[in-house]
Amino acid sequence: MRVSVEELLRAHGRPPREVYFDNENSGYVPREVVEEMIPYFNSIGYGHPSITHKPGWEAYEVLYKTKDLLTKVLNAEGLGEFAFVHSGTEANNLAVLGHALANKGRGGKIVVSAIEHLSVIYPAEEAERLFGFRVVRVPVDSEGFVDPEVLKEFVDGSTSLVSIQMVNHEIGTVQNIFELSKVVKEVNPRAVFHTDAADAFGKIPIDLKKLEHVDMVTLSSHKIHGPRGVGVLFIREGVRVEPVLKGQLSYEKLWPGVENVPLIAGFRKAVELAYRDFDLNVAKMREARDLLVRGILEKVSDVLVNGPSDFSMRSPDNANLSFLYVEGEALTVELSINGVYVSSGSACTSRILEPSHVLLAIGRKHEEAHGSILFKTSRYHTREDIEYTLEVLPKAVDRLRGISTIKK
Ligand SMILES: Cc1ncc(COP(=O)(O)O)c(C=O)c1O
């Protein structure tokens, strides 16, 4: 039986405050971003960007201005192309399957880390099934790091593509992408290096001139308070990628179908806001995250920190904690009743009660992975939000531990 949100609110009452930490799965879109999008639905730029009339030209202008801004913030002048798709998932599919399509006669190895987002792992497996590539998974250490020396052992002359994310979406591990991509090119200069930066963009600086060995980069709009429905793949000049979807040629050569112009206008505004005060924005997420983690570790017993223990090696917004003797799913519900919104296990698979492949890869036991909660702070969190969470959370954990069948 379905229960409406209104019915749930009637049953439990309205919480005194609402604090949203599920910024991994999607998040708050600020008013400036929404206002930027509205005219593009019916006043300007509502035409197709490939067609030669005024509404089309206006739409086209949104696309190239967004690409210009990305070129600036990522220091990518003269390096290659940005392709618009409709999500980070599509960008990863284009990188992996698009590469496989362009190189399908050659076969070879696709090397991924064991903790990649499933939108990298599944297309890699599809490339294996459809085109005879061989997928190899590089293990990570207990904090999620890929050791360049270990990666080196997995790369050889037959390696076609390596995909290692810049920041892990669940445990926040920041990889040394410069070193990892350099090692790959030392062994095989022809291997293509892709990094999924969906969770790094807007949180750690990315300079594509410095990352000279990186060939493809994935971005996603809703990870930086932009609207859902916009993804981007950067492709360095000379790297061969073929469209995965087939259809009428649009402005975007690599992804047929008309572009989400209003949403791309919103994405551009979100990039502008994220980069206008980049250091300040990052400092705000870090401060909220640190306050939250410190408070939880002081107030709640039997908590494991998943991911890097050195917080300078972790994305500034990320806290992933396992509350032992508690089911993560039950805790998300208990917290939600109190207005605190988080996700459990693997954020992107939390509707499936399977332990996260990321947590298992760093050596967490099933029960530890099941009790994990992912918090992602943002520049919009206030001290009061964190204090409220620190009031509500210990009580929720205590209550659930009191009725839990999982005992010490
Ligand atoms: C690292 C990473 N890559 C890819 C994605 C998929 O992006 P999207 O939600 O835009 O499809 C996510 C999702 O949240 C992510 O965290």
The ligand as an SDF file (V2000), in Angstrom:
LIG
                    3D

 16 16  0  0  0  0  0  0  0  0999 V2000
   30.9280    9.8150   -8.6940 C   0  0  0  0  0  0  0  0  0  0  0  0
   29.6120    9.7850   -9.4060 C   0  0  0  0  0  0  0  0  0  0  0  0
   29.6010    9.4960  -10.7060 N   0  0  0  0  0  0  0  0  0  0  0  0
   28.4560    9.4810  -11.4060 C   0  0  0  0  0  0  0  0  0  0  0  0
   27.2640    9.7620  -10.8150 C   0  0  0  0  0  0  0  0  0  0  0  0
   25.9990    9.7560  -11.6310 C   0  0  0  0  0  0  0  0  0  0  0  0
   25.6150   11.0730  -11.8830 O   0  0  0  0  0  0  0  0  0  0  0  0
   24.0870   11.4040  -12.2190 P   0  0  0  0  0  0  0  0  0  0  0  0
   23.3450   11.2870  -10.9180 O   0  0  0  0  0  0  0  0  0  0  0  0
   24.1220   12.7910  -12.7490 O   0  0  0  0  0  0  0  0  0  0  0  0
   23.6340   10.4140  -13.1940 O   0  0  0  0  0  0  0  0  0  0  0  0
   27.2250   10.0350   -9.4510 C   0  0  0  0  0  0  0  0  0  0  0  0
   25.9020   10.2340   -8.8130 C   0  0  0  0  0  0  0  0  0  0  0  0
   25.4520   10.7560   -8.0370 O   0  0  0  0  0  0  0  0  0  0  0  0
   28.4350   10.0750   -8.7360 C   0  0  0  0  0  0  0  0  0  0  0  0
   28.4580   10.3680   -7.4490 O   0  0  0  0  0  0  0  0  0  0  0  0
  1  2  1  0
  2  3  1  0
  2 15  2  0
  3  4  2  0
  4  5  1  0
  5  6  1  0
  5 12  2  0
  6  7  1  0
  7  8  1  0
  8  9  2  0
  8 10  1  0
  8 11  1  0
 12 13  1  0
 12 15  1  0
 13 14  2  0
 15 16  1  0
M  END
$$$$
